[in-house]
């Protein structure tokens, strides 16, 4: 068992991350924080180790901020994913985009897939998987570059494209 919260190496970390993110996506769909608040409550009741509790508490803090912004903003999935991105909720952005990707077709599907990969870059980097992150960035970058006009409806794509071209750079803020 690892000494840090690591969903790639520790089953309980993965279960907690997945439970919270699933509940958060339900909360966004319902436009109510109740699903994720309930998941946070149950997660905290089940764990005593600090690494798990700290992760759950930090997620709760970010989820509250995200919901405040999302309920007041546009309903478009790219905008909502950008809100999550800016709060470094990359896994949740990935999950939100993936739901839309499953229903999409054509160019929209390509853009969503590339944004899923872009979020994946920072999910992997957070846990030290630099080579995998570089490969994901290499797949996302040409698609996002070709569809920068679509992204520009929601945020300036240039900082994202620059960061993906240099994945060791910090993730850019998408919404200003």
Backbone as numpy.savetxt, mean C-alpha at the origin, in Angstrom:
# Nx Ny Nz CAx CAy CAz Cx Cy Cz
11.98 -18.06 14.81 11.14 -16.88 14.81 12.03 -15.64 14.81
11.65 -14.64 14.03 12.43 -13.41 13.94 12.12 -12.50 15.11
13.04 -11.59 15.41 12.88 -10.66 16.52 12.19 -9.37 16.09
11.94 -9.22 14.80 11.26 -8.02 14.31 9.96 -8.44 13.61
9.11 -7.48 13.37 7.88 -7.76 12.62 8.28 -7.94 11.17
8.11 -9.14 10.64 8.53 -9.43 9.27 7.56 -10.43 8.64
6.61 -9.94 7.84 5.63 -10.84 7.24 6.20 -11.81 6.22
7.44 -11.61 5.80 8.05 -12.53 4.85 8.73 -13.71 5.55
9.02 -13.56 6.84 9.74 -14.60 7.58 8.98 -15.15 8.78
7.93 -14.46 9.19 7.23 -14.83 10.42 5.74 -14.95 10.14
5.19 -16.12 10.39 3.78 -16.39 10.08 2.82 -15.47 10.83
3.06 -15.24 12.11 2.16 -14.37 12.87 2.19 -12.94 12.33
3.37 -12.46 11.96 3.47 -11.13 11.34 2.62 -11.08 10.08
2.74 -12.09 9.25 1.97 -12.14 8.00 0.47 -12.19 8.28
0.07 -13.00 9.25 -1.35 -13.10 9.58 -1.90 -11.76 10.08
-1.15 -11.09 10.93 -1.59 -9.79 11.45 -1.69 -8.78 10.32
-0.64 -8.70 9.49 -0.66 -7.76 8.36 -1.87 -8.02 7.47
-2.10 -9.28 7.14 -3.20 -9.62 6.23 -4.56 -9.34 6.86
-4.71 -9.65 8.14 -5.98 -9.38 8.82 -6.27 -7.88 8.83
-5.27 -7.09 9.19 -5.48 -5.64 9.26 -5.74 -5.05 7.88
-4.97 -5.46 6.89 -5.16 -4.87 5.56 -6.51 -5.27 4.97
-6.93 -6.51 5.17 -8.24 -6.94 4.69 -9.34 -6.13 5.36
-9.23 -5.92 6.65 -10.22 -5.13 7.37 -10.20 -3.68 6.91
-9.01 -3.16 6.62 -8.93 -1.78 6.15 -9.59 -1.62 4.79
-9.37 -2.55 3.88 -10.01 -2.48 2.56 -11.53 -2.56 2.71
-12.01 -3.38 3.63 -13.45 -3.42 3.91 -13.93 -2.08 4.45
-13.13 -1.46 5.29 -13.49 -0.15 5.85 -13.60 0.90 4.75
-12.68 0.87 3.81 -12.73 1.82 2.69 -13.99 1.58 1.87
-14.28 0.33 1.60 -15.48 -0.01 0.83 -16.75 0.45 1.55
-16.78 0.28 2.87 -17.95 0.66 3.67 -17.95 2.14 4.03
-16.81 2.80 3.79 -16.63 4.20 4.19 -16.88 4.36 5.69
-16.39 3.38 6.44 -16.54 3.36 7.89 -15.29 2.73 8.50
-14.74 3.31 9.54 -13.54 2.73 10.17 -13.82 1.48 11.00
-15.07 1.14 11.20 -15.42 0.03 12.09 -14.70 -1.28 11.77
-14.63 -1.73 10.50 -13.95 -3.01 10.25 -12.49 -3.03 10.69
-11.74 -1.97 10.42 -10.33 -2.02 10.83 -10.19 -1.80 12.33
-11.05 -1.01 12.92 -10.98 -0.82 14.38 -11.22 -2.14 15.10
-12.15 -2.92 14.59 -12.44 -4.22 15.18 -11.24 -5.16 15.01
-10.62 -5.15 13.83 -9.45 -6.00 13.59 -8.28 -5.58 14.48
-8.11 -4.29 14.68 -7.06 -3.80 15.58 -7.32 -4.30 17.00
-8.55 -4.16 17.45 -8.92 -4.60 18.80 -8.60 -6.09 18.99
-9.02 -6.91 18.05 -8.79 -8.35 18.16 -7.30 -8.69 18.07
-6.59 -7.99 17.21 -5.16 -8.25 17.08 -4.42 -7.91 18.37
-4.75 -6.77 18.96 -4.09 -6.38 20.21 -4.44 -7.34 21.35
-5.65 -7.86 21.32 -6.07 -8.80 22.37 -5.34 -10.13 22.27
-4.87 -10.46 21.08 -4.24 -11.77 20.84 -2.73 -11.79 20.99
-2.09 -10.63 20.99 -0.63 -10.61 21.02 -0.12 -9.80 22.21
1.02 -10.24 22.73 1.64 -9.51 23.83 3.01 -8.97 23.46
3.65 -9.57 22.47 4.99 -9.13 22.10 4.96 -7.73 21.50
5.93 -6.95 21.91 5.99 -5.55 21.51 6.06 -5.36 20.00
6.79 -6.21 19.29 6.93 -6.03 17.84 5.58 -6.11 17.13
4.72 -6.98 17.58 3.39 -7.11 16.99 2.50 -5.94 17.40
2.53 -5.62 18.68 1.68 -4.55 19.20 2.06 -3.21 18.55
3.36 -2.96 18.40 3.81 -1.71 17.79 3.33 -1.61 16.35
3.40 -2.71 15.62 2.92 -2.71 14.24 1.43 -2.41 14.19
0.65 -3.07 15.03 -0.81 -2.88 15.05 -1.14 -1.44 15.41
-0.49 -0.91 16.42 -0.77 0.47 16.85 -0.40 1.47 15.75
0.72 1.24 15.09 1.13 2.15 14.01 0.16 2.06 12.84
-0.28 0.87 12.53 -1.26 0.72 11.45 -2.56 1.44 11.83
-2.99 1.29 13.06 -4.22 1.97 13.49 -4.08 3.49 13.27
-2.95 4.04 13.66 -2.72 5.48 13.51 -2.80 5.90 12.04
-2.13 5.15 11.19 -2.14 5.49 9.76 -3.51 5.24 9.12
-4.19 4.18 9.53 -5.52 3.90 8.99 -6.49 5.02 9.34
-6.41 5.53 10.55 -7.30 6.64 10.94 -7.05 7.86 10.06
-5.78 8.18 9.82 -5.46 9.32 8.95 -5.95 9.07 7.53
-5.73 7.86 7.04 -6.16 7.53 5.67 -7.67 7.65 5.53
-8.41 7.10 6.47 -9.88 7.15 6.39 -10.38 8.58 6.41
-9.78 9.42 7.23 -10.18 10.83 7.28 -10.05 11.47 5.91
-8.97 11.17 5.21 -8.75 11.74 3.87 -9.66 11.08 2.83
-9.78 9.79 2.89 -10.54 9.06 1.87 -12.01 9.42 1.89
-12.61 9.53 3.07 -14.05 9.83 3.12 -14.36 11.22 2.59
-13.37 12.10 2.57 -13.59 13.47 2.08 -13.15 13.66 0.63
-12.58 12.62 0.03 -11.97 12.79 -1.28 -12.68 12.05 -2.39
-12.06 12.07 -3.58 -12.61 11.37 -4.74 -12.68 9.86 -4.51
-13.52 9.22 -5.28 -13.69 7.77 -5.14 -12.77 6.97 -6.05
-12.00 7.62 -6.88 -11.13 6.89 -7.81 -10.06 6.10 -7.06
-9.84 4.88 -7.50 -8.91 3.99 -6.83 -7.47 4.51 -6.88
-7.07 5.16 -7.96 -5.70 5.67 -8.02 -5.49 6.79 -7.00
-6.49 7.64 -6.82 -6.36 8.70 -5.82 -6.31 8.09 -4.42
-7.20 7.15 -4.16 -7.21 6.50 -2.84 -5.89 5.77 -2.58
-5.38 5.10 -3.59 -4.09 4.41 -3.43 -2.97 5.41 -3.16
-3.04 6.58 -3.77 -2.03 7.61 -3.52 -2.10 8.11 -2.08
-3.30 8.20 -1.52 -3.44 8.56 -0.10 -2.71 7.53 0.75
-2.93 6.27 0.47 -2.28 5.20 1.22 -0.77 5.23 1.02
-0.36 5.43 -0.21 1.06 5.52 -0.55 1.74 6.59 0.30
1.14 7.77 0.35 1.76 8.88 1.07 1.88 8.62 2.57
1.07 7.71 3.08 1.16 7.31 4.49 2.03 6.06 4.66
2.70 5.67 3.60 3.56 4.48 3.58 2.78 3.21 3.91
1.54 3.19 3.47 0.70 2.00 3.58 0.75 1.27 2.23
1.93 0.84 1.86 2.15 0.27 0.53 1.42 -1.06 0.34
1.39 -1.87 1.38 0.69 -3.15 1.24 -0.81 -2.91 1.04
-1.37 -1.97 1.78 -2.78 -1.66 1.64 -3.07 -1.03 0.29
-2.17 -0.18 -0.20 -2.34 0.38 -1.55 -2.33 -0.75 -2.58
-1.41 -1.67 -2.42 -1.34 -2.84 -3.30 -2.65 -3.61 -3.28
-3.19 -3.86 -2.10 -4.45 -4.61 -1.97 -5.62 -3.87 -2.60
-5.70 -2.57 -2.37 -6.77 -1.76 -2.93 -6.71 -1.76 -4.46
-5.51 -1.55 -4.99 -5.32 -1.55 -6.44 -5.62 -2.92 -7.04
-5.25 -3.96 -6.33 -5.46 -5.32 -6.85 -6.95 -5.62 -7.04
-7.78 -5.15 -6.12 -9.23 -5.35 -6.27 -9.73 -4.69 -7.55
-9.28 -3.47 -7.81 -9.69 -2.77 -9.03 -9.11 -3.46 -10.27
-7.87 -3.93 -10.16 -7.19 -4.59 -11.28 -7.97 -5.83 -11.74
-8.53 -6.57 -10.79 -9.27 -7.79 -11.15 -10.50 -7.48 -12.00
-11.04 -6.28 -11.88 -12.23 -5.90 -12.64 -11.90 -5.09 -13.90
-10.67 -4.64 -14.03 -10.28 -3.73 -15.11 -9.96 -4.48 -16.40
-9.85 -3.71 -17.46 -9.47 -4.25 -18.77 -8.60 -3.23 -19.50
-7.90 -3.70 -20.51 -7.15 -2.82 -21.39 -6.07 -2.01 -20.70
-5.97 -0.75 -21.10 -4.94 0.15 -20.58 -5.09 0.37 -19.07
-6.33 0.46 -18.60 -6.55 0.64 -17.16 -5.93 -0.51 -16.38
-6.09 -1.71 -16.89 -5.53 -2.89 -16.21 -4.01 -2.81 -16.16
-3.40 -2.36 -17.26 -1.94 -2.22 -17.30 -1.44 -1.20 -16.28
-2.12 -0.06 -16.20 -1.72 0.99 -15.26 -1.87 0.49 -13.83
-2.98 -0.15 -13.54 -3.19 -0.67 -12.19 -2.13 -1.71 -11.83
-1.82 -2.59 -12.76 -0.79 -3.60 -12.50 0.57 -2.94 -12.23
0.88 -1.91 -13.00 2.15 -1.22 -12.79 2.19 -0.50 -11.45
1.07 0.07 -11.03 1.01 0.72 -9.71 1.09 -0.32 -8.59
0.51 -1.49 -8.81 0.64 -2.58 -7.83 2.12 -2.95 -7.68
2.80 -3.07 -8.80 4.23 -3.38 -8.76 5.02 -2.25 -8.09
4.65 -1.01 -8.39 5.35 0.13 -7.77 5.20 0.07 -6.25
4.01 -0.23 -5.77 3.82 -0.38 -4.32 4.65 -1.55 -3.81
4.70 -2.61 -4.59 5.48 -3.78 -4.22 6.96 -3.49 -4.05
7.45 -2.53 -4.82 8.85 -2.13 -4.68 9.14 -1.73 -3.24
8.26 -0.91 -2.68 8.50 -0.39 -1.34 8.14 -1.38 -0.25
7.24 -2.30 -0.55 6.97 -3.40 0.38 8.24 -4.25 0.52
8.84 -4.57 -0.61 10.05 -5.40 -0.60 11.23 -4.66 0.02
11.39 -3.38 -0.32 12.52 -2.63 0.23 12.44 -2.51 1.75
11.24 -2.38 2.28 11.07 -2.25 3.73 11.67 -3.44 4.47
11.69 -4.60 3.83 12.20 -5.80 4.48 13.52 -6.28 3.89
14.19 -5.41 3.12 15.54 -5.70 2.67 15.69 -6.50 1.39
14.63 -6.63 0.62 14.70 -7.40 -0.62 14.98 -6.46 -1.81
16.21 -5.92 -1.84 16.55 -4.91 -2.83 16.51 -5.42 -4.27
17.04 -6.60 -4.50 17.08 -7.13 -5.88 15.67 -7.36 -6.41
14.81 -7.94 -5.60 13.41 -8.14 -6.01 12.74 -6.80 -6.26
13.02 -5.82 -5.41 12.44 -4.49 -5.58 12.90 -3.86 -6.90
14.17 -4.00 -7.22 14.68 -3.45 -8.49 14.00 -4.10 -9.70
13.80 -5.41 -9.62 13.13 -6.10 -10.73 11.68 -5.62 -10.88
11.00 -5.45 -9.76 9.61 -4.96 -9.82 9.57 -3.54 -10.38
10.50 -2.71 -9.95 10.55 -1.34 -10.46 10.80 -1.36 -11.97
11.67 -2.25 -12.41 11.97 -2.36 -13.84 10.76 -2.76 -14.67
9.84 -3.51 -14.08 8.61 -3.89 -14.79 7.57 -2.77 -14.74
7.51 -2.06 -13.64 6.50 -1.01 -13.48 6.86 0.25 -14.27
8.12 0.59 -14.30 8.56 1.87 -14.86 8.15 2.10 -16.31
8.39 1.19 -17.24 8.03 1.48 -18.63 6.52 1.68 -18.83
5.72 0.93 -18.10 4.27 1.05 -18.24 3.81 2.40 -17.69
4.29 2.76 -16.51 3.89 4.04 -15.92 4.42 5.21 -16.75
5.60 5.06 -17.28 6.15 6.11 -18.14 5.28 6.30 -19.38
4.83 5.21 -19.97 3.97 5.28 -21.16 2.58 5.83 -20.84
2.17 5.73 -19.59 0.82 6.17 -19.19 0.87 7.34 -18.20
1.90 8.15 -18.31 2.04 9.26 -17.37 0.87 10.23 -17.44
0.24 10.37 -18.60 -0.91 11.27 -18.71 -2.08 10.78 -17.86
-2.27 9.47 -17.80 -3.35 8.91 -16.96 -3.06 9.18 -15.48
-1.81 9.04 -15.09 -1.44 9.29 -13.70 -1.57 10.77 -13.35
-1.30 11.62 -14.34 -1.30 13.07 -14.10 -2.68 13.60 -13.71
-3.72 12.83 -13.93 -5.06 13.24 -13.47 -5.13 13.22 -11.95
-4.23 12.50 -11.31 -4.29 12.31 -9.86 -3.08 12.87 -9.12
-1.91 12.78 -9.75 -0.68 13.28 -9.13 0.38 13.46 -10.22
1.38 14.27 -9.90 2.50 14.47 -10.81 3.29 13.16 -10.88
3.35 12.52 -12.04 4.03 11.22 -12.11 5.55 11.29 -12.06
6.13 12.47 -12.29 7.59 12.56 -12.40 8.34 12.08 -11.16
7.95 12.49 -9.95 8.67 11.97 -8.77 8.59 10.45 -8.64
7.46 9.88 -9.00 7.31 8.42 -8.94 8.22 7.76 -9.97
8.24 8.28 -11.18 9.08 7.70 -12.23 10.56 7.79 -11.86
10.95 8.93 -11.30 12.34 9.10 -10.87 12.70 8.10 -9.77
11.80 7.95 -8.80 12.06 7.02 -7.69 12.14 5.57 -8.18
11.27 5.20 -9.11 11.31 3.83 -9.62 12.56 3.57 -10.47
13.06 4.62 -11.11 14.30 4.48 -11.87 15.50 4.33 -10.93
15.33 4.79 -9.70 16.37 4.72 -8.67 15.75 4.19 -7.39
15.44 2.90 -7.32 14.64 2.38 -6.21 15.25 2.53 -4.82
16.51 2.91 -4.74 17.07 3.14 -3.41 16.68 4.51 -2.85
16.10 5.37 -3.71 15.60 6.65 -3.22 14.37 6.41 -2.35
14.10 7.31 -1.42 12.88 7.16 -0.62 11.64 7.24 -1.51
10.55 6.63 -1.08 9.33 6.71 -1.88 8.85 8.16 -1.96
8.42 8.59 -3.13 7.98 9.98 -3.26 6.60 10.19 -2.64
6.33 11.42 -2.29 4.98 11.82 -1.90 4.23 12.06 -3.21
3.08 11.46 -3.37 2.34 11.56 -4.63 1.35 12.72 -4.63
0.65 12.92 -3.54 -0.35 13.98 -3.47 0.25 15.18 -2.73
-0.04 16.37 -3.26 0.49 17.56 -2.59 -0.62 18.39 -2.01
